[in-house]
Structures are given as C-alpha cells and as structure tokens.
Amino acid sequence: MDAETFAVEAAIEQDHWWFRGRRRLLASEIARLGLPPGAEILDVGTSTGTNLRLLRELGHQRVSALDSSQIAIDYVAAKGLGRVRLGDICALPWPDDSFDMVLVTDVIEHVDDDAAALAEVARVLRPGGAAIVTVPCFPSLWGLQDRVAHHKRRYRMGGLCDRITASGLRIDRKFHFNFLLFPAIWGARRMLELIKPDIASENQINTPFINAILSGIFRLDITTAPWLRPPFGVSALVRARKIRT
C-alpha cells in the first residue's frame, strides 16, 4: 500500500467500523476452531496490526507475524503490538508444519502469484491446522481503495476456492460477508470514480455518527452471513484445513 494509506489505517483501525467488525467476525471463526492451549499462530500480511490486536485480546501468546512493508512493521512496533518479521508470503521464513492456524486476511489480492502464496500457507500449516482467508470480492466493486491498496484483483468465490484447493488445503467453511452494504458501497464507489476526491483511503470518509450507524449494520451482517450464506458480498471468508496424512 501507499505510505499515506498505511498512515490512515494505523490511525483508524482500532475504532473504525470495518476493522472492528472484521475482528469480531474473525474472533468468532477462531473460536470455532477450538485451538489447543499454546497454539502456534501466524498472521501473514500484518499491515498496521489489527489482527495482532485481536489475537492479544483473545489471549493467544504464541503468535508470529510477517509483512512485506517496513512502514507497516514500524507502525506495529509503535503501537506495542509485537514483533513482525519482514518477508514475502511467497517465501515464508518458517519450516514445514510450523503452525496450528494461519490468518491470511485481505492479503493475497496484493500478490502477483496468489497460487504460490497459498501453497506457502499450506506448507507451514501443521496437518489438521487451519487457514482463515479473507479477500475482497466482485470486480464490479473495483475502485479507489483497490488502487491505493495496490490490489491485483478482486475475487469470485468459485475462483478463490479453486486456488485454495489447488494449494492442497481442504475447504470446510465459506461465505460472503459485508453483503448488507453491498449496494451502498457499489454506488459510493461509482460516485468516487466520478468526483475523484483527493484522499488517501476510502476509510477517511467517516464521522462518529456514520461510524456508529455502519458499525450496527456490519454487526448484523457478520452475525447473519455465516448461516445465510448470501450469494454476494463485498468480501469473502474461506476456512480450509491441511489434510492429515
């Protein structure tokens, strides 16, 4: 991402409706895994630390993290959220079968070779371990945020699942989320394409009132999405496991 975009994320991720809601969703999905005490966890693409904040709140102690940007790593250090290694998801600096869970949240859309990235995630997972992957969905939603975040693509669920399966992982849970706001976000992005505001991130378009309203909508969304399984959403979540041999 651009340096300005990292700066915006670092400033808002603790309280912004999107980041808080996604942490709530991930907390629910992590709880479903029933991880053992002392589970080894890897957060790939840590960015400015939102997942490290979540894992700390959940009481996980054995957490490793990696990001490809020194700017992001410096923000994490300044927040006191832990040590992050500088590296590439396509060449993870850990041996085979190292982790019980790998978080890959809004990461692989930044990578030229997403198949290689997912293969690396599968490699470092222990047999029976789980990967939780989230991505932005639907090319029709392409806009400012995709450009400033240096996205390579937005996904369709089928294509995402094909890539994950090809990595050697077995999918056991999948759903779209942020579906309630899909029409509003589609319309807002078309408007932004017309007016071209001078901003570093869509996340700057917010006020305390808007944040409260959208937080309530997104809370309802992430509560209902896992069992409604809507056919569309701004994002998708897939949970997959490394098959025991």
Sequence and secondary structure as in RCSB ss.txt:
>XXXX:A:sequence
MDAETFAVEAAIEQDHWWFRGRRRLLASEIARLGLPPGAEILDVGTSTGTNLRLLRELGHQRVSALDSSQIAIDY
VAAKGLGRVRLGDICALPWPDDSFDMVLVTDVIEHVDDDAAALAEVARVLRPGGAAIVTVPCFPSLWGLQDRVAH
HKRRYRMGGLCDRITASGLRIDRKFHFNFLLFPAIWGARRMLELIKPDIASENQINTPFINAILSGIFRLDITTA
PWLRPPFGVSALVRARKIRT
>XXXX:A:secstr
  HHHHHHHHHHTTT HHHHHHHHHHHHHHHHHT  TT  EEEES TTSHHHHHHHHTT   EEEEES HHHHHH
HHHHT    EE  GGG SS SS EEEEEEES GGG S HHHHHHHHHHHEEEEEEEEEEEEB GGG SHHHHHTT
    B HHHHHHHHHHTTEEEEEEEEE  TTHHHHHHHHHHHHHH    S GGGS  HHHHHHHHHHHHHHHHHH
HHH  S  SEEEEEEEE   
